[in-house]
Amino acid sequence: MNKKLTGLLTAVSSLLYSSSAFAMTAFAVGEEDAAATSANTAAAAGTGSVFWTLIFPLIIMFVLLYFVAIRPQKKREQELKNMQESLQVGDEIVTGGGIVGIVVATGDDTVVIETGGARHKLRIKTWAITENVTAQERVKAAKAATSKKTDSGLASAAVVEDEPEKKPKKKKKSDEE
């Protein structure tokens, strides 16, 4: 993503540099060519040159702003909202203020959590919940399970992992008598 962004910024800056260089050389023409260049500048001052020099760079800047700042922020907000809506009783959560607790009951827009060793119960708004620790642990366990499944693919490829030999169990003295 960064390489694409860097390439795009380089292209835009070179386009702006070339257009500004063209504009600077237009004033360096001698007086005898002034009549010819004034006719050319009048033709070039149409809507096409205004678009390329003023509007096109603005459009590119807004597109870059959307993909770099706005779109990822909306994605994070949607994930947070989905997490807050999918809370279940027994989930361990963390609030924006740093309170850690276990969900005891859920309502429309509030959640009752149990905190501390004295089992204090707090009723908080769902928008205040920033992290669901239990859900993150479930995701880690699922990823670990999928990685184990890919490791079992070695046996189907006729690759066998070396396992340490098991030692025979010693019999207890009470078993012998």
PyRosetta script that sets phi, psi and omega in degrees:
from pyrosetta import init, pose_from_sequence

init()
pose = pose_from_sequence("MNKKLTGLLTAVSSLLYSSSAFAMTAFAVGEEDAAATSANTAAAAGTGSVFWTLIFPLIIMFVLLYFVAIRPQKKREQELKNMQESLQVGDEIVTGGGIVGIVVATGDDTVVIETGGARHKLRIKTWAITENVTAQERVKAAKAATSKKTDSGLASAAVVEDEPEKKPKKKKKSDEE")
pose.set_psi(1, -42.0)
pose.set_omega(1, -179.0)
pose.set_phi(2, -67.8)
pose.set_psi(2, -35.7)
pose.set_omega(2, 178.3)
pose.set_phi(3, -66.3)
pose.set_psi(3, -39.7)
pose.set_omega(3, 177.8)
pose.set_phi(4, -65.0)
pose.set_psi(4, -43.2)
pose.set_omega(4, -179.3)
pose.set_phi(5, -64.9)
pose.set_psi(5, -41.9)
pose.set_omega(5, 179.2)
pose.set_phi(6, -64.6)
pose.set_psi(6, -42.7)
pose.set_omega(6, 178.3)
pose.set_phi(7, -63.0)
pose.set_psi(7, -40.5)
pose.set_omega(7, 179.8)
pose.set_phi(8, -67.5)
pose.set_psi(8, -42.1)
pose.set_omega(8, 178.2)
pose.set_phi(9, -65.2)
pose.set_psi(9, -37.6)
pose.set_omega(9, 177.5)
pose.set_phi(10, -63.7)
pose.set_psi(10, -42.9)
pose.set_omega(10, 179.4)
pose.set_phi(11, -64.1)
pose.set_psi(11, -42.0)
pose.set_omega(11, -179.7)
pose.set_phi(12, -66.6)
pose.set_psi(12, -43.5)
pose.set_omega(12, -179.5)
pose.set_phi(13, -65.6)
pose.set_psi(13, -37.5)
pose.set_omega(13, 177.4)
pose.set_phi(14, -67.3)
pose.set_psi(14, -35.7)
pose.set_omega(14, 177.0)
pose.set_phi(15, -65.1)
pose.set_psi(15, -44.4)
pose.set_omega(15, 178.6)
pose.set_phi(16, -65.8)
pose.set_psi(16, -38.8)
pose.set_omega(16, 179.7)
pose.set_phi(17, -64.6)
pose.set_psi(17, -43.6)
pose.set_omega(17, -178.7)
pose.set_phi(18, -66.7)
pose.set_psi(18, -36.9)
pose.set_omega(18, 178.7)
pose.set_phi(19, -69.6)
pose.set_psi(19, -36.8)
pose.set_omega(19, 178.4)
pose.set_phi(20, -72.0)
pose.set_psi(20, -34.6)
pose.set_omega(20, 176.7)
pose.set_phi(21, -64.8)
pose.set_psi(21, -38.9)
pose.set_omega(21, 176.7)
pose.set_phi(22, -63.7)
pose.set_psi(22, -41.0)
pose.set_omega(22, -179.7)
pose.set_phi(23, -67.1)
pose.set_psi(23, -35.6)
pose.set_omega(23, 179.8)
pose.set_phi(24, -70.9)
pose.set_psi(24, -37.0)
pose.set_omega(24, -179.0)
pose.set_phi(25, -73.6)
pose.set_psi(25, -19.3)
pose.set_omega(25, 178.4)
pose.set_phi(26, -66.1)
pose.set_psi(26, -28.9)
pose.set_omega(26, -179.5)
pose.set_phi(27, -86.2)
pose.set_psi(27, -11.9)
pose.set_omega(27, -177.7)
pose.set_phi(28, -87.3)
pose.set_psi(28, 3.0)
pose.set_omega(28, -177.4)
pose.set_phi(29, -78.0)
pose.set_psi(29, 144.7)
pose.set_omega(29, 179.3)
pose.set_phi(30, -67.7)
pose.set_psi(30, 171.8)
pose.set_omega(30, -176.3)
pose.set_phi(31, -69.0)
pose.set_psi(31, -29.9)
pose.set_omega(31, -178.7)
pose.set_phi(32, -69.5)
pose.set_psi(32, -26.5)
pose.set_omega(32, 178.6)
pose.set_phi(33, -93.9)
pose.set_psi(33, 2.7)
pose.set_omega(33, -175.9)
pose.set_phi(34, -63.3)
pose.set_psi(34, -38.2)
pose.set_omega(34, -179.4)
pose.set_phi(35, -66.8)
pose.set_psi(35, -41.0)
pose.set_omega(35, -179.5)
pose.set_phi(36, -69.1)
pose.set_psi(36, -40.9)
pose.set_omega(36, -179.1)
pose.set_phi(37, -72.2)
pose.set_psi(37, -31.0)
pose.set_omega(37, 178.5)
pose.set_phi(38, -66.5)
pose.set_psi(38, -34.7)
pose.set_omega(38, 176.6)
pose.set_phi(39, -68.5)
pose.set_psi(39, -40.5)
pose.set_omega(39, 179.0)
pose.set_phi(40, -67.0)
pose.set_psi(40, -40.4)
pose.set_omega(40, -179.7)
pose.set_phi(41, -69.1)
pose.set_psi(41, -33.6)
pose.set_omega(41, 178.1)
pose.set_phi(42, -65.2)
pose.set_psi(42, -38.6)
pose.set_omega(42, 178.8)
pose.set_phi(43, -72.5)
pose.set_psi(43, -35.6)
pose.set_omega(43, -178.2)
pose.set_phi(44, -78.6)
pose.set_psi(44, -17.1)
pose.set_omega(44, -178.1)
pose.set_phi(45, -81.1)
pose.set_psi(45, 16.9)
pose.set_omega(45, 178.3)
pose.set_phi(46, -71.4)
pose.set_psi(46, -168.1)
pose.set_omega(46, -176.4)
pose.set_phi(47, -68.6)
pose.set_psi(47, -27.1)
pose.set_omega(47, -178.8)
pose.set_phi(48, -64.0)
pose.set_psi(48, -44.2)
pose.set_omega(48, -178.2)
pose.set_phi(49, -71.0)
pose.set_psi(49, -34.0)
pose.set_omega(49, 177.0)
pose.set_phi(50, -65.6)
pose.set_psi(50, -40.2)
pose.set_omega(50, 178.8)
pose.set_phi(51, -61.8)
pose.set_psi(51, -48.3)
pose.set_omega(51, -175.8)
pose.set_phi(52, -71.6)
pose.set_psi(52, -29.9)
pose.set_omega(52, -176.9)
pose.set_phi(53, -91.1)
pose.set_psi(53, -29.1)
pose.set_omega(53, -175.7)
pose.set_phi(54, -114.4)
pose.set_psi(54, -51.2)
pose.set_omega(54, -170.9)
pose.set_phi(55, -81.1)
pose.set_psi(55, -41.8)
pose.set_omega(55, -177.2)
pose.set_phi(56, -60.1)
pose.set_psi(56, -46.0)
pose.set_omega(56, 176.7)
pose.set_phi(57, -61.9)
pose.set_psi(57, -34.8)
pose.set_omega(57, 177.0)
pose.set_phi(58, -64.8)
pose.set_psi(58, -41.3)
pose.set_omega(58, 178.7)
pose.set_phi(59, -62.9)
pose.set_psi(59, -43.8)
pose.set_omega(59, 179.2)
pose.set_phi(60, -63.0)
pose.set_psi(60, -41.0)
pose.set_omega(60, 179.3)
pose.set_phi(61, -63.5)
pose.set_psi(61, -41.5)
pose.set_omega(61, 178.8)
pose.set_phi(62, -67.7)
pose.set_psi(62, -37.2)
pose.set_omega(62, 177.3)
pose.set_phi(63, -64.6)
pose.set_psi(63, -44.6)
pose.set_omega(63, 177.6)
pose.set_phi(64, -62.7)
pose.set_psi(64, -42.3)
pose.set_omega(64, 178.4)
pose.set_phi(65, -60.5)
pose.set_psi(65, -40.3)
pose.set_omega(65, 179.5)
pose.set_phi(66, -62.3)
pose.set_psi(66, -48.5)
pose.set_omega(66, -175.4)
pose.set_phi(67, -75.7)
pose.set_psi(67, -24.9)
pose.set_omega(67, -177.9)
pose.set_phi(68, -90.9)
pose.set_psi(68, -36.5)
pose.set_omega(68, -172.5)
pose.set_phi(69, -116.4)
pose.set_psi(69, -50.3)
pose.set_omega(69, -170.2)
pose.set_phi(70, -74.0)
pose.set_psi(70, -48.8)
pose.set_omega(70, -175.7)
pose.set_phi(71, -63.1)
pose.set_psi(71, -47.2)
pose.set_omega(71, 178.0)
pose.set_phi(72, -63.7)
pose.set_psi(72, -35.1)
pose.set_omega(72, 179.1)
pose.set_phi(73, -65.7)
pose.set_psi(73, -42.8)
pose.set_omega(73, 177.9)
pose.set_phi(74, -63.1)
pose.set_psi(74, -36.9)
pose.set_omega(74, 178.8)
pose.set_phi(75, -64.9)
pose.set_psi(75, -43.5)
pose.set_omega(75, 178.2)
pose.set_phi(76, -64.2)
pose.set_psi(76, -41.2)
pose.set_omega(76, 178.8)
pose.set_phi(77, -62.8)
pose.set_psi(77, -40.6)
pose.set_omega(77, 179.8)
pose.set_phi(78, -66.2)
pose.set_psi(78, -41.4)
pose.set_omega(78, 178.1)
pose.set_phi(79, -63.8)
pose.set_psi(79, -40.3)
pose.set_omega(79, 178.9)
pose.set_phi(80, -64.9)
pose.set_psi(80, -42.4)
pose.set_omega(80, 178.9)
pose.set_phi(81, -64.3)
pose.set_psi(81, -41.6)
pose.set_omega(81, 178.1)
pose.set_phi(82, -63.5)
pose.set_psi(82, -39.7)
pose.set_omega(82, 178.7)
pose.set_phi(83, -64.4)
pose.set_psi(83, -42.7)
pose.set_omega(83, -179.2)
pose.set_phi(84, -66.3)
pose.set_psi(84, -34.0)
pose.set_omega(84, 179.8)
pose.set_phi(85, -77.5)
pose.set_psi(85, -23.0)
pose.set_omega(85, -175.7)
pose.set_phi(86, -99.6)
pose.set_psi(86, 22.0)
pose.set_omega(86, 177.9)
pose.set_phi(87, -67.0)
pose.set_psi(87, 141.5)
pose.set_omega(87, 178.7)
pose.set_phi(88, -125.6)
pose.set_psi(88, 158.5)
pose.set_omega(88, 176.8)
pose.set_phi(89, -64.3)
pose.set_psi(89, 130.9)
pose.set_omega(89, -179.3)
pose.set_phi(90, 102.5)
pose.set_psi(90, -10.1)
pose.set_omega(90, 178.1)
pose.set_phi(91, -73.2)
pose.set_psi(91, 141.3)
pose.set_omega(91, 174.6)
pose.set_phi(92, -93.0)
pose.set_psi(92, 126.0)
pose.set_omega(92, -174.9)
pose.set_phi(93, -124.8)
pose.set_psi(93, 163.9)
pose.set_omega(93, 173.9)
pose.set_phi(94, -128.5)
pose.set_psi(94, 132.4)
pose.set_omega(94, 179.1)
pose.set_phi(95, -89.2)
pose.set_psi(95, 172.2)
pose.set_omega(95, 178.0)
pose.set_phi(96, -63.5)
pose.set_psi(96, -28.1)
pose.set_omega(96, 178.6)
pose.set_phi(97, -85.2)
pose.set_psi(97, -3.5)
pose.set_omega(97, 177.6)
pose.set_phi(98, 96.3)
pose.set_psi(98, 8.2)
pose.set_omega(98, 178.3)
pose.set_phi(99, -78.1)
pose.set_psi(99, 129.5)
pose.set_omega(99, 179.6)
pose.set_phi(100, -107.9)
pose.set_psi(100, 133.6)
pose.set_omega(100, 180.0)
pose.set_phi(101, -159.7)
pose.set_psi(101, 173.9)
pose.set_omega(101, 179.1)
pose.set_phi(102, -111.6)
pose.set_psi(102, 132.8)
pose.set_omega(102, -177.7)
pose.set_phi(103, -68.4)
pose.set_psi(103, 126.4)
pose.set_omega(103, 178.8)
pose.set_phi(104, -103.4)
pose.set_psi(104, -39.8)
pose.set_omega(104, -179.7)
pose.set_phi(105, -150.3)
pose.set_psi(105, 150.5)
pose.set_omega(105, 177.9)
pose.set_phi(106, -122.4)
pose.set_psi(106, 148.0)
pose.set_omega(106, 176.9)
pose.set_phi(107, -126.9)
pose.set_psi(107, -162.6)
pose.set_omega(107, 179.7)
pose.set_phi(108, -64.7)
pose.set_psi(108, -55.4)
pose.set_omega(108, -178.8)
pose.set_phi(109, -128.0)
pose.set_psi(109, 11.8)
pose.set_omega(109, 177.6)
pose.set_phi(110, -130.4)
pose.set_psi(110, 159.5)
pose.set_omega(110, 178.7)
pose.set_phi(111, -136.4)
pose.set_psi(111, 137.7)
pose.set_omega(111, 175.3)
pose.set_phi(112, -100.1)
pose.set_psi(112, 124.6)
pose.set_omega(112, 179.6)
pose.set_phi(113, -119.6)
pose.set_psi(113, 156.1)
pose.set_omega(113, 179.5)
pose.set_phi(114, -112.7)
pose.set_psi(114, 126.0)
pose.set_omega(114, -176.6)
pose.set_phi(115, -125.5)
pose.set_psi(115, 156.8)
pose.set_omega(115, 171.0)
pose.set_phi(116, 70.1)
pose.set_psi(116, 173.1)
pose.set_omega(116, -179.6)
pose.set_phi(117, -73.4)
pose.set_psi(117, -25.8)
pose.set_omega(117, 179.7)
pose.set_phi(118, -84.7)
pose.set_psi(118, 2.9)
pose.set_omega(118, 177.7)
pose.set_phi(119, 57.1)
pose.set_psi(119, 50.5)
pose.set_omega(119, 175.1)
pose.set_phi(120, -72.7)
pose.set_psi(120, 142.0)
pose.set_omega(120, -180.0)
pose.set_phi(121, -109.8)
pose.set_psi(121, 135.0)
pose.set_omega(121, 179.1)
pose.set_phi(122, -125.7)
pose.set_psi(122, 141.8)
pose.set_omega(122, 174.2)
pose.set_phi(123, -106.6)
pose.set_psi(123, 121.4)
pose.set_omega(123, -177.8)
pose.set_phi(124, -127.7)
pose.set_psi(124, 160.9)
pose.set_omega(124, 176.1)
pose.set_phi(125, -77.8)
pose.set_psi(125, 149.1)
pose.set_omega(125, -178.9)
pose.set_phi(126, -68.1)
pose.set_psi(126, -28.0)
pose.set_omega(126, -180.0)
pose.set_phi(127, -67.9)
pose.set_psi(127, -16.3)
pose.set_omega(127, -179.9)
pose.set_phi(128, -82.2)
pose.set_psi(128, -11.7)
pose.set_omega(128, -178.4)
pose.set_phi(129, -82.0)
pose.set_psi(129, 125.5)
pose.set_omega(129, -177.6)
pose.set_phi(130, -111.0)
pose.set_psi(130, -17.1)
pose.set_omega(130, -175.5)
pose.set_phi(131, -151.1)
pose.set_psi(131, 138.1)
pose.set_omega(131, 175.1)
pose.set_phi(132, -113.5)
pose.set_psi(132, 99.4)
pose.set_omega(132, -174.8)
pose.set_phi(133, -64.3)
pose.set_psi(133, -40.7)
pose.set_omega(133, -178.5)
pose.set_phi(134, -62.9)
pose.set_psi(134, -41.9)
pose.set_omega(134, 179.7)
pose.set_phi(135, -65.0)
pose.set_psi(135, -37.8)
pose.set_omega(135, 178.0)
pose.set_phi(136, -65.2)
pose.set_psi(136, -38.0)
pose.set_omega(136, 177.6)
pose.set_phi(137, -66.3)
pose.set_psi(137, -37.6)
pose.set_omega(137, 177.3)
pose.set_phi(138, -62.8)
pose.set_psi(138, -40.9)
pose.set_omega(138, -179.9)
pose.set_phi(139, -64.9)
pose.set_psi(139, -41.9)
pose.set_omega(139, 178.3)
pose.set_phi(140, -63.0)
pose.set_psi(140, -40.6)
pose.set_omega(140, 179.0)
pose.set_phi(141, -65.6)
pose.set_psi(141, -38.7)
pose.set_omega(141, 178.9)
pose.set_phi(142, -66.1)
pose.set_psi(142, -39.3)
pose.set_omega(142, 178.0)
pose.set_phi(143, -66.2)
pose.set_psi(143, -39.4)
pose.set_omega(143, 178.3)
pose.set_phi(144, -64.8)
pose.set_psi(144, -38.5)
pose.set_omega(144, 179.2)
pose.set_phi(145, -66.8)
pose.set_psi(145, -39.4)
pose.set_omega(145, 179.1)
pose.set_phi(146, -69.7)
pose.set_psi(146, -33.6)
pose.set_omega(146, 177.4)
pose.set_phi(147, -69.9)
pose.set_psi(147, -32.2)
pose.set_omega(147, 176.0)
pose.set_phi(148, -68.0)
pose.set_psi(148, -35.7)
pose.set_omega(148, 178.2)
pose.set_phi(149, -65.3)
pose.set_psi(149, -38.3)
pose.set_omega(149, 178.6)
pose.set_phi(150, -69.9)
pose.set_psi(150, -30.6)
pose.set_omega(150, 175.8)
pose.set_phi(151, -68.2)
pose.set_psi(151, -32.0)
pose.set_omega(151, 179.3)
pose.set_phi(152, -70.4)
pose.set_psi(152, -13.4)
pose.set_omega(152, 175.9)
pose.set_phi(153, -67.7)
pose.set_psi(153, -15.9)
pose.set_omega(153, 178.2)
pose.set_phi(154, -65.1)
pose.set_psi(154, -37.2)
pose.set_omega(154, -179.6)
pose.set_phi(155, -65.6)
pose.set_psi(155, -36.6)
pose.set_omega(155, 179.7)
pose.set_phi(156, -72.1)
pose.set_psi(156, -19.4)
pose.set_omega(156, 178.1)
pose.set_phi(157, -92.2)
pose.set_psi(157, 12.7)
pose.set_omega(157, 178.7)
pose.set_phi(158, 65.8)
pose.set_psi(158, 28.2)
pose.set_omega(158, 174.7)
pose.set_phi(159, -108.6)
pose.set_psi(159, 125.5)
pose.set_omega(159, -176.7)
pose.set_phi(160, -113.0)
pose.set_psi(160, 129.6)
pose.set_omega(160, 177.4)
pose.set_phi(161, -83.0)
pose.set_psi(161, 143.1)
pose.set_omega(161, 178.1)
pose.set_phi(162, -75.1)
pose.set_psi(162, 130.1)
pose.set_omega(162, 177.4)
pose.set_phi(163, -113.4)
pose.set_psi(163, 143.1)
pose.set_omega(163, 178.8)
pose.set_phi(164, -66.6)
pose.set_psi(164, 144.9)
pose.set_omega(164, -179.6)
pose.set_phi(165, -71.5)
pose.set_psi(165, 140.9)
pose.set_omega(165, -179.4)
pose.set_phi(166, -87.7)
pose.set_psi(166, 135.7)
pose.set_omega(166, 178.5)
pose.set_phi(167, -83.0)
pose.set_psi(167, 142.9)
pose.set_omega(167, 178.1)
pose.set_phi(168, -67.0)
pose.set_psi(168, 144.2)
pose.set_omega(168, -179.1)
pose.set_phi(169, -73.2)
pose.set_psi(169, 141.0)
pose.set_omega(169, 177.4)
pose.set_phi(170, -82.2)
pose.set_psi(170, 142.2)
pose.set_omega(170, 178.1)
pose.set_phi(171, -82.3)
pose.set_psi(171, 141.8)
pose.set_omega(171, 177.2)
pose.set_phi(172, -77.4)
pose.set_psi(172, 155.8)
pose.set_omega(172, -179.3)
pose.set_phi(173, -64.0)
pose.set_psi(173, -33.2)
pose.set_omega(173, -179.7)
pose.set_phi(174, -70.0)
pose.set_psi(174, -27.6)
pose.set_omega(174, 178.1)
pose.set_phi(175, -72.2)
pose.set_psi(175, -30.5)
pose.set_omega(175, -177.7)
pose.set_phi(176, -72.3)
pose.set_psi(176, -31.7)
pose.set_omega(176, -176.0)
pose.set_phi(177, -86.0)
pose.dump_pdb("model.pdb")
